[in-house]
Amino acid sequence: MPEKRRKMWSSIRWKIVFIYLLLVFIATSIIGVFIMNQLEAYYNASIVSNLRKTVSETTLLTSLEGYDVPAEHREEIQTSVDAWSRTLQNEIFVIDSHWSIIAATNEYKGLSAYGLLDEPLIFRALNGEFSEFGELDATYMRDNEDIPVKNLVFPIVGRDGDINGVLYFRTDMTSIRETLDESRFIFVRAMAIALAITVVLGFFIARSITVPINDVTEKAEKMAQGDFSQEVSIKSDDEIGRFAEMFNLLRIELGRTVSEISNEKNKLAAILKNMADGLIAVDLSGQIIHANPAAREMLKFDEEDIRTKHYDKIVGGHDTDLTLKRIRKNCESGAAMELMSHGGATYAVRYDRFQDEGGQDIGVIMLLQDITEQQKLEKMQTDFVANVSHELKTPLTTIKSYTETLLLGGVENQETAAEFLKIVDDEADRMNRLVKDLLQLSRLDYKQEKWHKKEGDLIMLLKLAVKKVEMMAKAKNQRLNILFDADTRILLEMDRDRIEQVVLNILSNAIKYTGEDGRIDIDAYADPPSAYIVISDNGIGIPEGEVARVFERFFRVDKARSRSAGGTGLGLAISKQIIEEHKGSIEIESKERKGTRVMVTLPLPPIRGKKNIV
């Protein structure tokens, strides 16, 4: 409640009322004081004027001037004073030059004027001056009561021109004081009424000013909360109306501006949120201002870490080259870049300082780009070139050495020449297969492979592929177990030659990497919306750490056995791309020394539904 009362009295409405009240009070007080002073002066001047006029028009003063020694005519002067006192209604004193009261209208007769009457006035009168004293503040005691009086003196000039005495008048001013007091009381009441009316009028006048201001204030408060639909009604053409009009204009412009800023902020937030690259902004004190989701994911920190931890704890702790002190120094001359490794990934970190409108540095902004895959690709490209060079170098070296031997005379021995030429022919075939595989990979990479997709029976394709590798399996006394129903049909939209190439490659690998008396199972089934080919063996298997690499180009589990069997190391890489071009997938599961399982998934034609299985 006291707080509410304090706010009420601090309101501009009551300040305006108080100012009006104070102005009226000051104005009426000045007017009242001026009127009272003028009225008192008027009464004083009126009394003096009337008395002087009376004295000048009567014979009282002239009769006294006829006595050379007034003290010798006390009785006569007293008789005249008594007569005039009834006419003038004033106290009259006649004082001789020796300050003796020779006649009076009261008990002062025969006494000395010293201490009884106003001495300075008497001195001035004895010096020939007419004088007066008292403007309701001169008093004398009568019946234990202070009586306000007005004193006037007239010098009595004898026939010889000397001052023989003083005619002293003392007028009772009680009635005038009472009149002035009553006038003051009336004025005070009038002023109180005027002040009360001023308060009422001031309240309504202030209200006419403060109501629109309060309306604008309430609307502005709602605008501060984000509601820009507020509009102030314009009720006048004065400054208040103009203020309301400008407020409405400000509302429209501010709403438009905030909307534009909000849109830009949302765009920027969406861009930062969906950026694949990480972005971190840090101020000069080391407090992270912003970090987008990609950056938080890369460096494994959250919003709580941003609020509570220093930059060097979050980022600088991973790489001493990226501490705040170091990066601030590095980017003094412009943008800089570092490489950082974290969590098995490699990041290219580009950073530069950013400034405020005055050109002062306020922080550093960093961009983190995951280049792990790029580095892997570069390494794969390097390995690819090295592997191609190696694969070509081996047969070329063999061909070169055997050719030189033949040229040096080995051709004369027919048996040796035939053996050497057979080796040269095998190596040439090997290079031919390698070149063909590389050309096919290139066509697949650049989408230049020509596809001849049409409806075909997957079961029929598998039976033909098994027939083609039967001799290879029999050579190692291996069993090819067909688990699918040979009488069913699974119809697919496929390039028959390419899918057969994939199946033959998988079967060939199974035979190569399965020992004598091994077992290879071939199964196929449809489970809409896909068809599945599953080929399993109990061969040497693949080490757990290398399963993910089997689709890399030139990757071999057993390099010596692969080369001796004529493999190029590109078969699975080609198979993966062929299956992906058919919108399918190929997966490998393997355990070392226990065997390998390959599953190929191909989509069934959606239009035929279950009718593609016969």
N, C-alpha and C positions, 0 to 999 in steps of 0.2 A: 504493500500500500504506500509506504513512504517513497518508494521508487516511482510508482505511478504518479504520485503527487508532484514529485520533483520533475518528472518529464512534462507534466501538465504546465507547471509554472515556467519551464524552460521553453515552452512552445512560443513560436513567433506571434501567435494570436494574442497571448497575454502580454507579450512585450509591446505589441502595437497599442493595446488598451492602456498599458502603463504609461507609454510615451504620450498618448493623447491626454490621459489624466494628469500627468506631470506638466504638460504644456498648458492645459487649462488652469491648473492650480497656480502655476507661476504667473500666468497672465492675470487671473482674477486677483491674486494676492497683490501684484503690482498696482492694478487698478484700484483695489480696496485701500491700500496704503495711500495712494495718491489722492483718492477722494476724501479719506478721513483727514489727511493733512490739509487739503484745500478747504474742507468744511470747518476745521478748527481755526485755520487762518482767517476764514471768512468771519466766524463769530468774533474772534479777537479784533479784527479790523473794524467790524461793525460796532462793537462796544466802544472802542477808542474813538471812532468817528462820531458816534452819537453823543458821547460824553463831551468831546471837544466842541461839537456843534452847540450842545446845550450850554456849556460854559461860555462860549463866545457870544451866544445869543442872550444870556442872562446878565444880571448885574452883580452876581456873586463875586467874581474875580475883580471887577472894576471897583466894587465897594471896598474890598480889602486893600486895593491899591491906593485908596484915599487916606489910609492911616500911615503916618510916618513911623509910629512906634505901635505896632499891633498889640503888644502886651499891655498897653495902657487902656485898651478898649476891649477887654476880654468879654465883658457882659454883652456889649453890642454885637461883637463878632459871634458869640455863642448863640445869641437870639437869631441872627441871620442863618447860621449853620443849621439850627434846629428847623427853621422854616424850609430851607432848601433840601434838607434830608428827606422831608416828607414828599417832596417833588421828585428828587433824583433816585431815591431808593438805593443809595450807596452810603458807605461809611465815609465821613468827611472829617479831615483833620486839618487844623490850621496851626502851622509850626512857625515860630519866629526864628530869627537868625541865630538865636542861642540854642536851638534844638529843643525848645520848650513847647509842649503842646498847649496852646492857649485856648483852643476850642476844639471840641470833638463831639461826635454823636454817640460816644460810648464812655466807658469809665476811664479812658486814657487821659481825660482832660486834666491838665495841671502836671502831667508827668513828662519826663524827658523822652524824646523820640528814640534815643539810643537803645538798641536791643528790642524795641517794640515794633518799629517800622523798618522798611527797607532803606538802609543807610546809604548805599550807593546812589539810589534814586534821589534821596534828599540832597546829597552832595552835588549831583548834577543840576538839580533844580536851583540850589543856592548859587550855582555858577551861571545861572541864566538859561538853562536848557529845559525844554519840555521833554519828559521821559516817561517811559512805561516799562513794566516788567510783569511777566507771568502769562504763560499760555497753558493754563490748566495744570501746570506743574509747580506753581508757587502756592504755598499753603500756610495757614496759621492755625493754631490750636484754639478750639472753642468748644467748651463743654466736653473736654477730652476727645475731641474729634477733629481730624484734619479737614479744614475747609479750603477748597481751591479758590483762589482769588486772583483778581487782576488789579495791579497797582498803577496809578497814574499820578504824576506830579506836575504842577504848574508853578513857576516862580512868581512871587508877588513883588512887583516892581513899584517902589514908592514914587512920589511926585518928583523927587530929586534924581530919579533914575537909579537909585541903589536897590539891591535885592533886600527886602525887609523880612521875607519869610517864604513859606511854601504852602501851597494849597494841595493837599494830599487826598486822593480818592482811592478807596479800596472796594472793589466790586466783587460780590459773591458769585462765583462761576459754577456753583453746584448744579444748577438746572441745565447749564450748557454741557457740563461733564456728563450728566445723566442722559441728555439728548444724544451726545456723541457715543456714549456706551451703548445706548439702545440702537443707534445707527450701526455700530460695529456688530452687534449681535444679529441684527437683521441681515447685514451683509454676509456674516459667517453662515447663517442659515441659507441664504441665497446661494452662496458659494458651494455649500454642501449639496444642495439640490442640483446645482449645475454640474458638480462633479459626479453625482449619481447618474444624471442624464448622460454625461460624457462617457461613463463606464458602459452604459447600455448601448449608446450609439457607437462607441468605439468597438464594442464586442461585435456588433453587426457589420461594421465597416471592416474590422479585422477578419471576420468570418468570410466576407465576400472576397478577401484576398487569400486567406489560408485554405479555404475549401478547395479551390482549384489546385493550389500547391500540394495539398494532401492527396488529392486525386492523382496528380502527376507522380508524387512520391510512391503511392501504392502501385501504380502502373509500372514505375521504374523498378520497384522491388520485384515484381513478377517477371519483368524483362530480365532482371539479373539472374532469375532462376531458369531462364531459357524460354519463357512464354512471350513471343513477339507479336501475339494477336491483340495486345492491348491498344486501345485508342482513347484519347482524351477528348471529351466533348468541348467544343469552343462556344462559349456563351457571351462573349463580348469582343469588341474590336480594339480594346486597349492593350496595354503591355501584357496583362495576364492572358488575354486571348491570343496575342502574338506568340507568347511563350508556349501555350498549348499547341498552337499551329506548328511551331518549330519542333516541339516534342514529337508530334505525329510524324513529321517529316524525318526526324532523327530515327524514330522507330522503324520506318520503312527502309531507310538506308542501312541502319544497323542490322536489321533482319536480313537484308540482302547480302550485306558483307559477311555476317556470321554464317549464313547459309553457304556462301562461296568458300569461306575458310573451312567450314565443316566438310564440304564436299572434297576440297583439296586434301584436308587432313585424312578423310576416309580413304581417298585414293592412295595417299602416301602410306597410310597404315596397311591397306590391302597389298600394296606393292612390297612393303617391308616384310609383311607376314608371309607372303607367298614367294619371296625370293629364295632361290636355291642357295645363294651365297649368304654367308653370315655377315651381319652389320653390327658394329659396336661403336657407340659414341661415349666418350669419357671426358669429364671436365679436368681442369688443371690440378684439382685437388686429389684426383684419383677416384672420384665417385662416378660410377657408370650411369650415364643419363638414359641411355636406351640400348637394348639388345634385342634383335628380332629372334623369332623362334628358331630359325636356322642356326644362328650363332649359339643360342642356349643348348641346342641339340648337339652341335659339334663339340663344344667344350664341357658339356655335362654340368650345367649350373641352372638355377631356377630364379624366379622373381625374388624370393627371400634372400638369396645370395647377393642379388643386385642391391638390395636395400641395406644389407648389413656388412658386406665385405668390400674391401678395397680392390681396385683394379689389379694390383700386383698379386693379390691372393687368388684371383679368378683366372687371369690371363697370363700375367707376368710370371706366375709360378711355374708355368709349363715350359717357358723358354726365357732364359736370361737376356736374350737379345730383344725381347719384347716387353721389358719393364717400362714403366711410364717415363722414368728419367731418360732411358735410352731412346725410346721412340720420339720423345719431344726434341731431343738433340738431333736425331737423324733427319727429322722433317723440317728443320729450321730453314733449309734451302729449297724445300719442295717435297713432293711426294716420294715415299720410299717403299721398299718391299723386302720382306723376309720370308723364309720357308720355315714352317713349324710342323713338327710331327706330334700327334697326340692320338691315343687310342687306336693305334694301328693305321691311322690315316695321315695323309700329308696335305697341308694347307698352304696356299700362297696367300700371305698376309700383306695387303697394300694399305698404307695409312698416310694421312696428311692432316695438318692442323686445320681448324675452322675458326672463323673470326666473327665478331659482332659487327654492328653497323658502323662503329667507329674505327674498325680495322684492328681492334685489339684481339689477341689470341684468347679464346675461351675454352678450347679443348682440342681433342684429337678424335678423328673418325677413322674407323678401321673396317676394311672389307676382307672377309675370309672366304677363300674359294677352295673347295675340295678338289684337289688335282690328283687324288689317289688313282682314279681310273685312267686319267690322262697319262700318269707316269707308268701305270701298268700297260697301257696301250703302247706307249713308246718303247717300254721294255719288250713287249711282245713283238713289236715291229723289228726291234733290234735282233731279238732272238730268231724271228722269222727269217731275216736276211742271213743271219749266221747259220741257221739250220739248212736253208736252201743251198747256201754255199757249200756247207759240209756234205749234204746229200749228193750234190753234183760232183763235188771234188773226189769223193771216194770212187764212184764208177769211172770217172775220167782218168784218175790215177791208174786204176786197174787196166782200163783200155790202153792207156799210154804205155804202160810197162810191158804188157803182152804184145802190143804192136811193135815196139822197139825190139823185143826178143825175136819176133818173126822176121823183122827186117834184117837182123844181124845173122840170119842163117837158120833160124828155127823152122822155117817153112820147108826145109829139105826133109825133115822128119815128119812124115805124113800124120802119124798118130799124135805127135805133140802139136802139130799145126792145127789139127782138127779140134783137139782139146782146148787150145788157146782161143781159137775162133768161136767155140761154143761159149767160153767165158765172156768174150767180147760181146757176143750176141745177147747174152743174159744181162750184162751191164747196160747195153744199149736199150733193151726192153725196160729195164729198171728206170733209166733216165726218161724214157718215153712215158712210162706210167706217172712218174713224178711231174713231168711237164703237163700231161693231160689233167692231173689232179689240180695243179696250180692254175691252169687255165679255167677249169670249172669253178674253182673257188673265186677267181677273179670275176667270172661272169655272175656268180651268185652275189658277190659283194656289191657289184655295180648294177644289179637288177637287169642283167642282159641275157640271162638264161631263158631260153625259149621253153615254154611249158605246153604240154599237150594233155590237158586234163579232160577226162571223160569218165563215164561210169564204168567201173570194173569190179571184178570179184576178188576180194582180198584173200579168200581161202584158196582160190585157184592160183593166185600169185605166190602164196606161201608154199604150196605143193611143188610148183615148178622150181622155186628157189632151193627147196630141200633137195630135189633131184640133182641140181647143179653142184651141190657140195657133198653129195654122198660119197664120191670117190675119195675126196680129201679126208673125210671122216673114216672111211674104211682103211685108208692107208695107216691110220693111227689106231685102228681097231676100236673106234669110238661109236657109241650108240646115239642115233638121232631119234628121239622119242616125239612123235606127233601127238599132242594131247587134245587138239581140237577135233571136232566132228568133220571129217572130210566130205561128208555129203551135204553140209549146210552151205549157204552162200551169204556173204556179207558184202553188200554193194556199197561202193564209195565213189566219190568224185575225186579222181586222182590221175597224176601222170604215172602210168604203170611202170615205165622204165626206171623212173627216178625212185619210186618206192621199192622196186625190186633191187635197185642198187643199194638202198639202205639196208634191206633185209640181208642181202648177200654179204655186205660189209660186216654186219653184226654176227652172222653165222661164221664167216671166215675168222673173225677175231676169236670167237668162242672155240673154234677148232684149233687155232694157233696156240691159244693160251691154256688149252686143256691137254693134260698128258695122255699117255697111252691108256686104253681101256676106259677112257672118260665117258661122261654122259652129258648130253645136251638136250634140253627139253624145249619144244616149240609149241606155244599155245596161242590161240586167238579167240576172241569173243566180242560180242557187242553188248553194251549197256548204255542205251540212249541217254544222252545225245552223242556218245563217242563209241568208237571201236578201239580195241586194244590188241597189241601184239606183244607177247611176253616170251623172251628167249633167256633161258637160264643154263648155267654150266657149273661144273664142280672143279674148275681149273685153278690156276695159281692165284686168282683174285687180284685185287688192287690194294696197296697200302692205304690206310684210312686218310692220311694226310694228302693223298694224291687223287682221290676220287673226284674232287671238284675241278681237277685240271684235265680230265680225260678228253674234253672237247676242245682243248687248246691245240693249235696247229703244230705238228711235228712232235706232239707228246707221245711217248712210248713208255709202257710199264716195264718191259724187258727189251731194251734197245737191241741187244745182240740177237735175240730170237726174232724180233721184228724185221731186222735187216736180212737175216738169213732166210726168212720166209717171204721176202720181197715186199714188205710193207713200206709205205711212205710216211706214215704218221699223220695223214690228212683225212683218212676215211671217216672218222667220227665227226670231225669238224664239218665235212661236206654233208654227212647224214643229218646233222643237227639243222643246218640251213635248209635242206630239202624238206624236212618235217615241218619246220617253222613256216615255210612258204605254203604248206598245206594247212596252215592254222592249227597245227598239232604241237605235240611236245615229245621229248625223249628224255628218259630218266635212267640213271644207272645206280644200282645198289651193289656193293661188293665188300667182301671180307677177305683179307689176305689168307691164302692157302685153303679157302673154303669155297670159293667160286664167285660168280658174278651174275646179276640179274638185270636185264635191260627191258624197259617197258616203253613201247611206242604208243602214243595216243593220237588218234585221228578222228576228226569230227564226222559224224554221219550226216548225210544230206537232210536238212530240216524239213523239206517239203514232203519227203517220203515217210518220215516218222518211222514207225516200226515195220513198215513194208520193205525196208532195205535189208531186213533179215529174213532169209527164206529157208 
